[in-house]
Amino acid sequence: MSNQNYQTMSDEQLRDYVRYHPQDIEAFHALMDRLAQRPGVLCTTDEEIEAELRRRIQAQQD
């Protein structure tokens, strides 16, 4: 499978493909690149974790 095909897969499809084809290093790197591009949230205290969870719950309800 070519790298171009990895780009057309959904996150779930690519994750499943990597899970069932662990020898495909290109697919693994495509998945890791995709995950690395996502913004992360750094929570260092319990209060920050609670605030982030509340923000996400509120966003889902809106």
mmCIF file as Biopython writes it, N, C-alpha, C and O atoms, coordinates in Angstrom:
data_model
#
loop_
_atom_site.group_PDB
_atom_site.id
_atom_site.type_symbol
_atom_site.label_atom_id
_atom_site.label_alt_id
_atom_site.label_comp_id
_atom_site.label_asym_id
_atom_site.label_entity_id
_atom_site.label_seq_id
_atom_site.pdbx_PDB_ins_code
_atom_site.Cartn_x
_atom_site.Cartn_y
_atom_site.Cartn_z
_atom_site.occupancy
_atom_site.B_iso_or_equiv
_atom_site.auth_seq_id
_atom_site.auth_asym_id
_atom_site.pdbx_PDB_model_num
ATOM 1   N N  . MET A ? 1  ? 0.859   -1.177 0.000  1.0 0.0 1  A 1 
ATOM 2   C CA . MET A ? 1  ? 0.000   0.000  0.000  1.0 0.0 1  A 1 
ATOM 3   C C  . MET A ? 1  ? 0.897   1.228  0.000  1.0 0.0 1  A 1 
ATOM 4   O O  . MET A ? 1  ? 1.904   1.271  0.706  1.0 0.0 1  A 1 
ATOM 5   N N  . SER A ? 2  ? 0.532   2.211  -0.783 1.0 0.0 2  A 1 
ATOM 6   C CA . SER A ? 2  ? 1.368   3.404  -0.886 1.0 0.0 2  A 1 
ATOM 7   C C  . SER A ? 2  ? 1.009   4.409  0.195  1.0 0.0 2  A 1 
ATOM 8   O O  . SER A ? 2  ? -0.072  4.350  0.780  1.0 0.0 2  A 1 
ATOM 9   N N  . ASN A ? 3  ? 1.917   5.324  0.451  1.0 0.0 3  A 1 
ATOM 10  C CA . ASN A ? 3  ? 1.714   6.362  1.453  1.0 0.0 3  A 1 
ATOM 11  C C  . ASN A ? 3  ? 0.477   7.195  1.128  1.0 0.0 3  A 1 
ATOM 12  O O  . ASN A ? 3  ? -0.218  7.642  2.040  1.0 0.0 3  A 1 
ATOM 13  N N  . GLN A ? 4  ? 0.197   7.407  -0.135 1.0 0.0 4  A 1 
ATOM 14  C CA . GLN A ? 4  ? -0.958  8.186  -0.552 1.0 0.0 4  A 1 
ATOM 15  C C  . GLN A ? 4  ? -2.249  7.534  -0.048 1.0 0.0 4  A 1 
ATOM 16  O O  . GLN A ? 4  ? -3.176  8.241  0.347  1.0 0.0 4  A 1 
ATOM 17  N N  . ASN A ? 5  ? -2.323  6.236  -0.054 1.0 0.0 5  A 1 
ATOM 18  C CA . ASN A ? 5  ? -3.507  5.531  0.428  1.0 0.0 5  A 1 
ATOM 19  C C  . ASN A ? 5  ? -3.696  5.722  1.929  1.0 0.0 5  A 1 
ATOM 20  O O  . ASN A ? 5  ? -4.832  5.747  2.402  1.0 0.0 5  A 1 
ATOM 21  N N  . TYR A ? 6  ? -2.621  5.855  2.680  1.0 0.0 6  A 1 
ATOM 22  C CA . TYR A ? 6  ? -2.736  6.085  4.116  1.0 0.0 6  A 1 
ATOM 23  C C  . TYR A ? 6  ? -3.425  7.418  4.377  1.0 0.0 6  A 1 
ATOM 24  O O  . TYR A ? 6  ? -4.181  7.552  5.340  1.0 0.0 6  A 1 
ATOM 25  N N  . GLN A ? 7  ? -3.168  8.394  3.529  1.0 0.0 7  A 1 
ATOM 26  C CA . GLN A ? 7  ? -3.747  9.719  3.715  1.0 0.0 7  A 1 
ATOM 27  C C  . GLN A ? 7  ? -5.250  9.715  3.488  1.0 0.0 7  A 1 
ATOM 28  O O  . GLN A ? 7  ? -5.957  10.557 4.042  1.0 0.0 7  A 1 
ATOM 29  N N  . THR A ? 8  ? -5.745  8.796  2.696  1.0 0.0 8  A 1 
ATOM 30  C CA . THR A ? 8  ? -7.177  8.749  2.425  1.0 0.0 8  A 1 
ATOM 31  C C  . THR A ? 8  ? -7.946  7.956  3.478  1.0 0.0 8  A 1 
ATOM 32  O O  . THR A ? 8  ? -9.175  8.004  3.519  1.0 0.0 8  A 1 
ATOM 33  N N  . MET A ? 9  ? -7.226  7.231  4.328  1.0 0.0 9  A 1 
ATOM 34  C CA . MET A ? 9  ? -7.881  6.443  5.370  1.0 0.0 9  A 1 
ATOM 35  C C  . MET A ? 9  ? -8.314  7.351  6.515  1.0 0.0 9  A 1 
ATOM 36  O O  . MET A ? 9  ? -7.674  8.362  6.804  1.0 0.0 9  A 1 
ATOM 37  N N  . SER A ? 10 ? -9.402  6.974  7.151  1.0 0.0 10 A 1 
ATOM 38  C CA . SER A ? 10 ? -9.804  7.675  8.375  1.0 0.0 10 A 1 
ATOM 39  C C  . SER A ? 10 ? -8.833  7.274  9.487  1.0 0.0 10 A 1 
ATOM 40  O O  . SER A ? 10 ? -8.067  6.322  9.340  1.0 0.0 10 A 1 
ATOM 41  N N  . ASP A ? 11 ? -8.875  8.003  10.589 1.0 0.0 11 A 1 
ATOM 42  C CA . ASP A ? 11 ? -8.005  7.665  11.719 1.0 0.0 11 A 1 
ATOM 43  C C  . ASP A ? 11 ? -8.256  6.232  12.184 1.0 0.0 11 A 1 
ATOM 44  O O  . ASP A ? 11 ? -7.319  5.481  12.456 1.0 0.0 11 A 1 
ATOM 45  N N  . GLU A ? 12 ? -9.516  5.872  12.270 1.0 0.0 12 A 1 
ATOM 46  C CA . GLU A ? 12 ? -9.868  4.529  12.737 1.0 0.0 12 A 1 
ATOM 47  C C  . GLU A ? 12 ? -9.379  3.458  11.761 1.0 0.0 12 A 1 
ATOM 48  O O  . GLU A ? 12 ? -8.863  2.424  12.183 1.0 0.0 12 A 1 
ATOM 49  N N  . GLN A ? 13 ? -9.537  3.701  10.465 1.0 0.0 13 A 1 
ATOM 50  C CA . GLN A ? 13 ? -9.082  2.731  9.463  1.0 0.0 13 A 1 
ATOM 51  C C  . GLN A ? 13 ? -7.568  2.565  9.512  1.0 0.0 13 A 1 
ATOM 52  O O  . GLN A ? 13 ? -7.054  1.448  9.447  1.0 0.0 13 A 1 
ATOM 53  N N  . LEU A ? 14 ? -6.858  3.687  9.628  1.0 0.0 14 A 1 
ATOM 54  C CA . LEU A ? 14 ? -5.397  3.611  9.666  1.0 0.0 14 A 1 
ATOM 55  C C  . LEU A ? 14 ? -4.921  2.911  10.936 1.0 0.0 14 A 1 
ATOM 56  O O  . LEU A ? 14 ? -3.992  2.104  10.888 1.0 0.0 14 A 1 
ATOM 57  N N  . ARG A ? 15 ? -5.550  3.215  12.067 1.0 0.0 15 A 1 
ATOM 58  C CA . ARG A ? 15 ? -5.178  2.572  13.326 1.0 0.0 15 A 1 
ATOM 59  C C  . ARG A ? 15 ? -5.403  1.066  13.233 1.0 0.0 15 A 1 
ATOM 60  O O  . ARG A ? 15 ? -4.556  0.283  13.662 1.0 0.0 15 A 1 
ATOM 61  N N  . ASP A ? 16 ? -6.542  0.660  12.676 1.0 0.0 16 A 1 
ATOM 62  C CA . ASP A ? 16 ? -6.819  -0.765 12.532 1.0 0.0 16 A 1 
ATOM 63  C C  . ASP A ? 16 ? -5.843  -1.426 11.566 1.0 0.0 16 A 1 
ATOM 64  O O  . ASP A ? 16 ? -5.382  -2.541 11.805 1.0 0.0 16 A 1 
ATOM 65  N N  . TYR A ? 17 ? -5.533  -0.733 10.475 1.0 0.0 17 A 1 
ATOM 66  C CA . TYR A ? 17 ? -4.570  -1.283 9.512  1.0 0.0 17 A 1 
ATOM 67  C C  . TYR A ? 17 ? -3.218  -1.528 10.176 1.0 0.0 17 A 1 
ATOM 68  O O  . TYR A ? 17 ? -2.602  -2.577 9.989  1.0 0.0 17 A 1 
ATOM 69  N N  . VAL A ? 18 ? -2.765  -0.541 10.955 1.0 0.0 18 A 1 
ATOM 70  C CA . VAL A ? 18 ? -1.473  -0.687 11.645 1.0 0.0 18 A 1 
ATOM 71  C C  . VAL A ? 18 ? -1.541  -1.818 12.659 1.0 0.0 18 A 1 
ATOM 72  O O  . VAL A ? 18 ? -0.578  -2.566 12.832 1.0 0.0 18 A 1 
ATOM 73  N N  . ARG A ? 19 ? -2.660  -1.939 13.317 1.0 0.0 19 A 1 
ATOM 74  C CA . ARG A ? 19 ? -2.825  -3.003 14.323 1.0 0.0 19 A 1 
ATOM 75  C C  . ARG A ? 19 ? -2.699  -4.388 13.690 1.0 0.0 19 A 1 
ATOM 76  O O  . ARG A ? 19 ? -2.080  -5.281 14.268 1.0 0.0 19 A 1 
ATOM 77  N N  . TYR A ? 20 ? -3.282  -4.566 12.508 1.0 0.0 20 A 1 
ATOM 78  C CA . TYR A ? 20 ? -3.278  -5.874 11.865 1.0 0.0 20 A 1 
ATOM 79  C C  . TYR A ? 20 ? -2.123  -6.083 10.889 1.0 0.0 20 A 1 
ATOM 80  O O  . TYR A ? 20 ? -1.933  -7.187 10.380 1.0 0.0 20 A 1 
ATOM 81  N N  . HIS A ? 21 ? -1.347  -5.025 10.625 1.0 0.0 21 A 1 
ATOM 82  C CA . HIS A ? 21 ? -0.173  -5.123 9.751  1.0 0.0 21 A 1 
ATOM 83  C C  . HIS A ? 21 ? 1.024   -4.466 10.435 1.0 0.0 21 A 1 
ATOM 84  O O  . HIS A ? 21 ? 1.538   -3.462 9.943  1.0 0.0 21 A 1 
ATOM 85  N N  . PRO A ? 22 ? 1.475   -5.018 11.564 1.0 0.0 22 A 1 
ATOM 86  C CA . PRO A ? 22 ? 2.555   -4.371 12.324 1.0 0.0 22 A 1 
ATOM 87  C C  . PRO A ? 22 ? 3.883   -4.309 11.575 1.0 0.0 22 A 1 
ATOM 88  O O  . PRO A ? 22 ? 4.765   -3.541 11.959 1.0 0.0 22 A 1 
ATOM 89  N N  . GLN A ? 23 ? 4.043   -5.088 10.530 1.0 0.0 23 A 1 
ATOM 90  C CA . GLN A ? 23 ? 5.277   -5.062 9.748  1.0 0.0 23 A 1 
ATOM 91  C C  . GLN A ? 23 ? 5.335   -3.877 8.787  1.0 0.0 23 A 1 
ATOM 92  O O  . GLN A ? 23 ? 6.396   -3.582 8.238  1.0 0.0 23 A 1 
ATOM 93  N N  . ASP A ? 24 ? 4.209   -3.196 8.578  1.0 0.0 24 A 1 
ATOM 94  C CA . ASP A ? 24 ? 4.156   -2.073 7.637  1.0 0.0 24 A 1 
ATOM 95  C C  . ASP A ? 24 ? 4.626   -0.793 8.344  1.0 0.0 24 A 1 
ATOM 96  O O  . ASP A ? 24 ? 3.833   -0.073 8.950  1.0 0.0 24 A 1 
ATOM 97  N N  . ILE A ? 25 ? 5.911   -0.538 8.250  1.0 0.0 25 A 1 
ATOM 98  C CA . ILE A ? 25 ? 6.526   0.589  8.935  1.0 0.0 25 A 1 
ATOM 99  C C  . ILE A ? 25 ? 6.030   1.924  8.378  1.0 0.0 25 A 1 
ATOM 100 O O  . ILE A ? 25 ? 5.877   2.887  9.130  1.0 0.0 25 A 1 
ATOM 101 N N  . GLU A ? 26 ? 5.780   1.990  7.084  1.0 0.0 26 A 1 
ATOM 102 C CA . GLU A ? 26 ? 5.273   3.239  6.484  1.0 0.0 26 A 1 
ATOM 103 C C  . GLU A ? 26 ? 3.916   3.615  7.064  1.0 0.0 26 A 1 
ATOM 104 O O  . GLU A ? 26 ? 3.654   4.786  7.339  1.0 0.0 26 A 1 
ATOM 105 N N  . ALA A ? 27 ? 3.065   2.628  7.246  1.0 0.0 27 A 1 
ATOM 106 C CA . ALA A ? 27 ? 1.741   2.896  7.821  1.0 0.0 27 A 1 
ATOM 107 C C  . ALA A ? 27 ? 1.876   3.365  9.262  1.0 0.0 27 A 1 
ATOM 108 O O  . ALA A ? 27 ? 1.184   4.290  9.688  1.0 0.0 27 A 1 
ATOM 109 N N  . PHE A ? 28 ? 2.764   2.728  10.010 1.0 0.0 28 A 1 
ATOM 110 C CA . PHE A ? 28 ? 2.999   3.124  11.392 1.0 0.0 28 A 1 
ATOM 111 C C  . PHE A ? 28 ? 3.458   4.577  11.462 1.0 0.0 28 A 1 
ATOM 112 O O  . PHE A ? 28 ? 2.964   5.350  12.283 1.0 0.0 28 A 1 
ATOM 113 N N  . HIS A ? 29 ? 4.395   4.940  10.607 1.0 0.0 29 A 1 
ATOM 114 C CA . HIS A ? 29 ? 4.899   6.316  10.598 1.0 0.0 29 A 1 
ATOM 115 C C  . HIS A ? 29 ? 3.808   7.302  10.172 1.0 0.0 29 A 1 
ATOM 116 O O  . HIS A ? 29 ? 3.741   8.414  10.697 1.0 0.0 29 A 1 
ATOM 117 N N  . ALA A ? 30 ? 2.965   6.907  9.238  1.0 0.0 30 A 1 
ATOM 118 C CA . ALA A ? 30 ? 1.861   7.770  8.817  1.0 0.0 30 A 1 
ATOM 119 C C  . ALA A ? 30 ? 0.915   8.025  9.985  1.0 0.0 30 A 1 
ATOM 120 O O  . ALA A ? 30 ? 0.452   9.148  10.185 1.0 0.0 30 A 1 
ATOM 121 N N  . LEU A ? 31 ? 0.635   6.980  10.751 1.0 0.0 31 A 1 
ATOM 122 C CA . LEU A ? 31 ? -0.235  7.126  11.920 1.0 0.0 31 A 1 
ATOM 123 C C  . LEU A ? 31 ? 0.420   8.000  12.988 1.0 0.0 31 A 1 
ATOM 124 O O  . LEU A ? 31 ? -0.231  8.876  13.557 1.0 0.0 31 A 1 
ATOM 125 N N  . MET A ? 32 ? 1.682   7.771  13.257 1.0 0.0 32 A 1 
ATOM 126 C CA . MET A ? 32 ? 2.379   8.569  14.269 1.0 0.0 32 A 1 
ATOM 127 C C  . MET A ? 32 ? 2.476   10.039 13.846 1.0 0.0 32 A 1 
ATOM 128 O O  . MET A ? 32 ? 2.325   10.933 14.679 1.0 0.0 32 A 1 
ATOM 129 N N  . ASP A ? 33 ? 2.722   10.288 12.575 1.0 0.0 33 A 1 
ATOM 130 C CA . ASP A ? 33 ? 2.757   11.667 12.079 1.0 0.0 33 A 1 
ATOM 131 C C  . ASP A ? 33 ? 1.410   12.344 12.258 1.0 0.0 33 A 1 
ATOM 132 O O  . ASP A ? 33 ? 1.331   13.506 12.657 1.0 0.0 33 A 1 
ATOM 133 N N  . ARG A ? 34 ? 0.354   11.603 11.958 1.0 0.0 34 A 1 
ATOM 134 C CA . ARG A ? 34 ? -1.000  12.151 12.094 1.0 0.0 34 A 1 
ATOM 135 C C  . ARG A ? 34 ? -1.290  12.491 13.557 1.0 0.0 34 A 1 
ATOM 136 O O  . ARG A ? 34 ? -1.844  13.551 13.849 1.0 0.0 34 A 1 
ATOM 137 N N  . LEU A ? 35 ? -0.924  11.610 14.461 1.0 0.0 35 A 1 
ATOM 138 C CA . LEU A ? 35 ? -1.175  11.853 15.881 1.0 0.0 35 A 1 
ATOM 139 C C  . LEU A ? 35 ? -0.320  12.997 16.423 1.0 0.0 35 A 1 
ATOM 140 O O  . LEU A ? 35 ? -0.769  13.758 17.280 1.0 0.0 35 A 1 
ATOM 141 N N  . ALA A ? 36 ? 0.896   13.115 15.932 1.0 0.0 36 A 1 
ATOM 142 C CA . ALA A ? 36 ? 1.801   14.172 16.406 1.0 0.0 36 A 1 
ATOM 143 C C  . ALA A ? 36 ? 1.330   15.560 15.990 1.0 0.0 36 A 1 
ATOM 144 O O  . ALA A ? 36 ? 1.682   16.551 16.630 1.0 0.0 36 A 1 
ATOM 145 N N  . GLN A ? 37 ? 0.543   15.640 14.934 1.0 0.0 37 A 1 
ATOM 146 C CA . GLN A ? 37 ? 0.064   16.929 14.442 1.0 0.0 37 A 1 
ATOM 147 C C  . GLN A ? 37 ? -1.109  17.468 15.256 1.0 0.0 37 A 1 
ATOM 148 O O  . GLN A ? 37 ? -1.479  18.635 15.122 1.0 0.0 37 A 1 
ATOM 149 N N  . ARG A ? 38 ? -1.684  16.632 16.088 1.0 0.0 38 A 1 
ATOM 150 C CA . ARG A ? 38 ? -2.830  17.069 16.893 1.0 0.0 38 A 1 
ATOM 151 C C  . ARG A ? 38 ? -2.352  17.863 18.096 1.0 0.0 38 A 1 
ATOM 152 O O  . ARG A ? 38 ? -1.324  17.550 18.696 1.0 0.0 38 A 1 
ATOM 153 N N  . PRO A ? 39 ? -3.104  18.884 18.435 1.0 0.0 39 A 1 
ATOM 154 C CA . PRO A ? 39 ? -2.714  19.650 19.622 1.0 0.0 39 A 1 
ATOM 155 C C  . PRO A ? 39 ? -2.941  18.821 20.881 1.0 0.0 39 A 1 
ATOM 156 O O  . PRO A ? 39 ? -3.917  18.080 20.991 1.0 0.0 39 A 1 
ATOM 157 N N  . GLY A ? 40 ? -2.037  18.960 21.804 1.0 0.0 40 A 1 
ATOM 158 C CA . GLY A ? 40 ? -2.150  18.243 23.065 1.0 0.0 40 A 1 
ATOM 159 C C  . GLY A ? 40 ? -2.543  19.192 24.182 1.0 0.0 40 A 1 
ATOM 160 O O  . GLY A ? 40 ? -2.424  20.410 24.053 1.0 0.0 40 A 1 
ATOM 161 N N  . VAL A ? 41 ? -3.005  18.626 25.260 1.0 0.0 41 A 1 
ATOM 162 C CA . VAL A ? 41 ? -3.360  19.410 26.436 1.0 0.0 41 A 1 
ATOM 163 C C  . VAL A ? 41 ? -2.492  18.926 27.574 1.0 0.0 41 A 1 
ATOM 164 O O  . VAL A ? 41 ? -2.472  17.737 27.894 1.0 0.0 41 A 1 
ATOM 165 N N  . LEU A ? 42 ? -1.778  19.851 28.182 1.0 0.0 42 A 1 
ATOM 166 C CA . LEU A ? 42 ? -0.914  19.505 29.303 1.0 0.0 42 A 1 
ATOM 167 C C  . LEU A ? 42 ? -1.597  19.931 30.587 1.0 0.0 42 A 1 
ATOM 168 O O  . LEU A ? 42 ? -1.817  21.120 30.817 1.0 0.0 42 A 1 
ATOM 169 N N  . CYS A ? 43 ? -1.929  18.969 31.416 1.0 0.0 43 A 1 
ATOM 170 C CA . CYS A ? 43 ? -2.539  19.228 32.719 1.0 0.0 43 A 1 
ATOM 171 C C  . CYS A ? 43 ? -1.555  18.737 33.778 1.0 0.0 43 A 1 
ATOM 172 O O  . CYS A ? 43 ? -1.186  17.562 33.800 1.0 0.0 43 A 1 
ATOM 173 N N  . THR A ? 44 ? -1.140  19.638 34.644 1.0 0.0 44 A 1 
ATOM 174 C CA . THR A ? 44 ? -0.152  19.264 35.655 1.0 0.0 44 A 1 
ATOM 175 C C  . THR A ? 44 ? -0.726  19.172 37.061 1.0 0.0 44 A 1 
ATOM 176 O O  . THR A ? 44 ? -0.044  18.712 37.976 1.0 0.0 44 A 1 
ATOM 177 N N  . THR A ? 45 ? -1.967  19.602 37.244 1.0 0.0 45 A 1 
ATOM 178 C CA . THR A ? 45 ? -2.596  19.515 38.570 1.0 0.0 45 A 1 
ATOM 179 C C  . THR A ? 45 ? -3.976  18.896 38.428 1.0 0.0 45 A 1 
ATOM 180 O O  . THR A ? 45 ? -4.547  18.851 37.339 1.0 0.0 45 A 1 
ATOM 181 N N  . ASP A ? 46 ? -4.494  18.427 39.535 1.0 0.0 46 A 1 
ATOM 182 C CA . ASP A ? 46 ? -5.846  17.867 39.532 1.0 0.0 46 A 1 
ATOM 183 C C  . ASP A ? 46 ? -6.870  18.911 39.113 1.0 0.0 46 A 1 
ATOM 184 O O  . ASP A ? 46 ? -7.845  18.592 38.432 1.0 0.0 46 A 1 
ATOM 185 N N  . GLU A ? 47 ? -6.653  20.155 39.518 1.0 0.0 47 A 1 
ATOM 186 C CA . GLU A ? 47 ? -7.568  21.232 39.164 1.0 0.0 47 A 1 
ATOM 187 C C  . GLU A ? 47 ? -7.594  21.470 37.660 1.0 0.0 47 A 1 
ATOM 188 O O  . GLU A ? 47 ? -8.658  21.704 37.087 1.0 0.0 47 A 1 
ATOM 189 N N  . GLU A ? 48 ? -6.430  21.412 37.016 1.0 0.0 48 A 1 
ATOM 190 C CA . GLU A ? 48 ? -6.361  21.591 35.566 1.0 0.0 48 A 1 
ATOM 191 C C  . GLU A ? 48 ? -7.063  20.439 34.840 1.0 0.0 48 A 1 
ATOM 192 O O  . GLU A ? 48 ? -7.739  20.652 33.833 1.0 0.0 48 A 1 
ATOM 193 N N  . ILE A ? 49 ? -6.899  19.236 35.353 1.0 0.0 49 A 1 
ATOM 194 C CA . ILE A ? 49 ? -7.563  18.080 34.751 1.0 0.0 49 A 1 
ATOM 195 C C  . ILE A ? 49 ? -9.076  18.234 34.864 1.0 0.0 49 A 1 
ATOM 196 O O  . ILE A ? 49 ? -9.802  18.013 33.895 1.0 0.0 49 A 1 
ATOM 197 N N  . GLU A ? 50 ? -9.541  18.609 36.036 1.0 0.0 50 A 1 
ATOM 198 C CA . GLU A ? 50 ? -10.974 18.791 36.242 1.0 0.0 50 A 1 
ATOM 199 C C  . GLU A ? 50 ? -11.530 19.890 35.338 1.0 0.0 50 A 1 
ATOM 200 O O  . GLU A ? 50 ? -12.600 19.729 34.751 1.0 0.0 50 A 1 
ATOM 201 N N  . ALA A ? 51 ? -10.814 20.994 35.228 1.0 0.0 51 A 1 
ATOM 202 C CA . ALA A ? 51 ? -11.261 22.094 34.373 1.0 0.0 51 A 1 
ATOM 203 C C  . ALA A ? 51 ? -11.311 21.658 32.902 1.0 0.0 51 A 1 
ATOM 204 O O  . ALA A ? 51 ? -12.244 22.018 32.185 1.0 0.0 51 A 1 
ATOM 205 N N  . GLU A ? 52 ? -10.331 20.899 32.455 1.0 0.0 52 A 1 
ATOM 206 C CA . GLU A ? 52 ? -10.303 20.415 31.069 1.0 0.0 52 A 1 
ATOM 207 C C  . GLU A ? 52 ? -11.456 19.453 30.807 1.0 0.0 52 A 1 
ATOM 208 O O  . GLU A ? 52 ? -12.099 19.525 29.760 1.0 0.0 52 A 1 
ATOM 209 N N  . LEU A ? 53 ? -11.718 18.560 31.746 1.0 0.0 53 A 1 
ATOM 210 C CA . LEU A ? 53 ? -12.836 17.632 31.584 1.0 0.0 53 A 1 
ATOM 211 C C  . LEU A ? 53 ? -14.164 18.377 31.526 1.0 0.0 53 A 1 
ATOM 212 O O  . LEU A ? 53 ? -15.023 18.051 30.707 1.0 0.0 53 A 1 
ATOM 213 N N  . ARG A ? 54 ? -14.336 19.369 32.383 1.0 0.0 54 A 1 
ATOM 214 C CA . ARG A ? 54 ? -15.567 20.160 32.361 1.0 0.0 54 A 1 
ATOM 215 C C  . ARG A ? 54 ? -15.716 20.911 31.031 1.0 0.0 54 A 1 
ATOM 216 O O  . ARG A ? 54 ? -16.811 21.000 30.478 1.0 0.0 54 A 1 
ATOM 217 N N  . ARG A ? 55 ? -14.597 21.448 30.529 1.0 0.0 55 A 1 
ATOM 218 C CA . ARG A ? 55 ? -14.638 22.164 29.254 1.0 0.0 55 A 1 
ATOM 219 C C  . ARG A ? 55 ? -15.058 21.223 28.127 1.0 0.0 55 A 1 
ATOM 220 O O  . ARG A ? 55 ? -15.867 21.598 27.278 1.0 0.0 55 A 1 
ATOM 221 N N  . ARG A ? 56 ? -14.519 20.008 28.111 1.0 0.0 56 A 1 
ATOM 222 C CA . ARG A ? 56 ? -14.861 19.038 27.059 1.0 0.0 56 A 1 
ATOM 223 C C  . ARG A ? 56 ? -16.300 18.573 27.162 1.0 0.0 56 A 1 
ATOM 224 O O  . ARG A ? 56 ? -16.979 18.422 26.146 1.0 0.0 56 A 1 
ATOM 225 N N  . ILE A ? 57 ? -16.769 18.346 28.373 1.0 0.0 57 A 1 
ATOM 226 C CA . ILE A ? 57 ? -18.165 17.940 28.564 1.0 0.0 57 A 1 
ATOM 227 C C  . ILE A ? 57 ? -19.090 19.047 28.102 1.0 0.0 57 A 1 
ATOM 228 O O  . ILE A ? 57 ? -20.080 18.785 27.419 1.0 0.0 57 A 1 
ATOM 229 N N  . GLN A ? 58 ? -18.785 20.267 28.462 1.0 0.0 58 A 1 
ATOM 230 C CA . GLN A ? 58 ? -19.610 21.394 28.048 1.0 0.0 58 A 1 
ATOM 231 C C  . GLN A ? 58 ? -19.629 21.553 26.533 1.0 0.0 58 A 1 
ATOM 232 O O  . GLN A ? 58 ? -20.670 21.853 25.948 1.0 0.0 58 A 1 
ATOM 233 N N  . ALA A ? 59 ? -18.483 21.351 25.903 1.0 0.0 59 A 1 
ATOM 234 C CA . ALA A ? 59 ? -18.392 21.471 24.447 1.0 0.0 59 A 1 
ATOM 235 C C  . ALA A ? 59 ? -19.246 20.399 23.762 1.0 0.0 59 A 1 
ATOM 236 O O  . ALA A ? 59 ? -19.842 20.664 22.718 1.0 0.0 59 A 1 
ATOM 237 N N  . GLN A ? 60 ? -19.311 19.203 24.334 1.0 0.0 60 A 1 
ATOM 238 C CA . GLN A ? 60 ? -20.119 18.141 23.750 1.0 0.0 60 A 1 
ATOM 239 C C  . GLN A ? 60 ? -21.608 18.422 23.903 1.0 0.0 60 A 1 
ATOM 240 O O  . GLN A ? 60 ? -22.409 18.022 23.058 1.0 0.0 60 A 1 
ATOM 241 N N  . GLN A ? 61 ? -21.977 19.105 24.972 1.0 0.0 61 A 1 
ATOM 242 C CA . GLN A ? 61 ? -23.380 19.395 25.225 1.0 0.0 61 A 1 
ATOM 243 C C  . GLN A ? 61 ? -23.893 20.545 24.376 1.0 0.0 61 A 1 
ATOM 244 O O  . GLN A ? 61 ? -25.097 20.646 24.141 1.0 0.0 61 A 1 
ATOM 245 N N  . ASP A ? 62 ? -23.016 21.403 23.918 1.0 0.0 62 A 1 
ATOM 246 C CA . ASP A ? 62 ? -23.408 22.571 23.104 1.0 0.0 62 A 1 
ATOM 247 C C  . ASP A ? 62 ? -23.682 22.227 21.686 1.0 0.0 62 A 1 
ATOM 248 O O  . ASP A ? 62 ? -24.020 23.105 20.892 1.0 0.0 62 A 1 
#
